[in-house]
């Protein structure tokens, strides 16, 4: 599951995390909380391929200062 993969990821050390969100269609507060946990652990989070709805969620929540959004998927 995604939670298991994230738990495994959070147990590692990395300077940056790249997330391909090109297949993500919906994100609510649970998704934002998960992204914040990743950011707190690793610092820089690059999000790629987010659709306009996901981009809007990140923008409205003021998280563009934390997450770098790129239009191109990984």
C-alpha positions as a Python dict, from the first residue, in 0.01 Angstrom:
ca = {
    (1, 'X'): (0, 0, 0),
    (2, 'X'): (101, 361, -31),
    (3, 'X'): (130, 397, 346),
    (4, 'X'): (371, 100, 360),
    (5, 'X'): (583, 246, 82),
    (6, 'X'): (592, 585, 254),
    (7, 'X'): (684, 423, 587),
    (8, 'X'): (971, 248, 411),
    (9, 'X'): (1072, 576, 249),
    (10, 'X'): (1061, 764, 579),
    (11, 'X'): (1300, 508, 727),
    (12, 'X'): (1566, 609, 473),
    (13, 'X'): (1793, 906, 436),
    (14, 'X'): (1779, 1127, 126),
    (15, 'X'): (1851, 1486, 33),
    (16, 'X'): (1545, 1517, -188),
    (17, 'X'): (1228, 1326, -270),
    (18, 'X'): (1078, 1325, -621),
    (19, 'X'): (712, 1228, -640),
    (20, 'X'): (534, 1146, -967),
    (21, 'X'): (173, 1253, -916),
    (22, 'X'): (66, 1209, -1278),
    (23, 'X'): (-183, 933, -1189),
    (24, 'X'): (-317, 1100, -875),
    (25, 'X'): (-672, 1224, -935),
    (26, 'X'): (-775, 1342, -587),
    (27, 'X'): (-605, 1469, -272),
    (28, 'X'): (-765, 1567, 56),
    (29, 'X'): (-623, 1662, 395),
    (30, 'X'): (-487, 1310, 446),
    (31, 'X'): (-275, 1347, 134),
    (32, 'X'): (-154, 1690, 243),
    (33, 'X'): (-62, 1549, 586),
    (34, 'X'): (133, 1268, 421),
    (35, 'X'): (321, 1513, 200),
    (36, 'X'): (402, 1726, 504),
    (37, 'X'): (541, 1421, 688),
    (38, 'X'): (763, 1349, 389),
    (39, 'X'): (876, 1712, 378),
    (40, 'X'): (949, 1717, 751),
    (41, 'X'): (1165, 1407, 714),
    (42, 'X'): (1353, 1497, 397),
    (43, 'X'): (1320, 1871, 344),
    (44, 'X'): (1295, 1920, -31),
    (45, 'X'): (1003, 1756, -211),
    (46, 'X'): (970, 1777, -589),
    (47, 'X'): (623, 1697, -719),
    (48, 'X'): (589, 1621, -1088),
    (49, 'X'): (298, 1573, -1321),
    (50, 'X'): (24, 1695, -1086),
    (51, 'X'): (-306, 1763, -1261),
    (52, 'X'): (-467, 2110, -1224),
    (53, 'X'): (-686, 1997, -932),
    (54, 'X'): (-389, 1867, -730),
    (55, 'X'): (-187, 2177, -815),
    (56, 'X'): (-477, 2392, -692),
    (57, 'X'): (-495, 2202, -361),
    (58, 'X'): (-123, 2268, -306),
    (59, 'X'): (-162, 2635, -400),
    (60, 'X'): (-474, 2699, -187),
    (61, 'X'): (-316, 2540, 120),
    (62, 'X'): (-12, 2766, 80),
    (63, 'X'): (226, 2476, 37),
    (64, 'X'): (395, 2601, -278),
    (65, 'X'): (663, 2742, -49),
    (66, 'X'): (742, 2387, 66),
    (67, 'X'): (680, 2177, -244),
    (68, 'X'): (824, 2241, -586),
    (69, 'X'): (569, 2167, -860),
    (70, 'X'): (681, 2064, -1207),
    (71, 'X'): (448, 1989, -1497),
    (72, 'X'): (655, 1701, -1630),
    (73, 'X'): (609, 1351, -1481),
    (74, 'X'): (916, 1152, -1384),
}
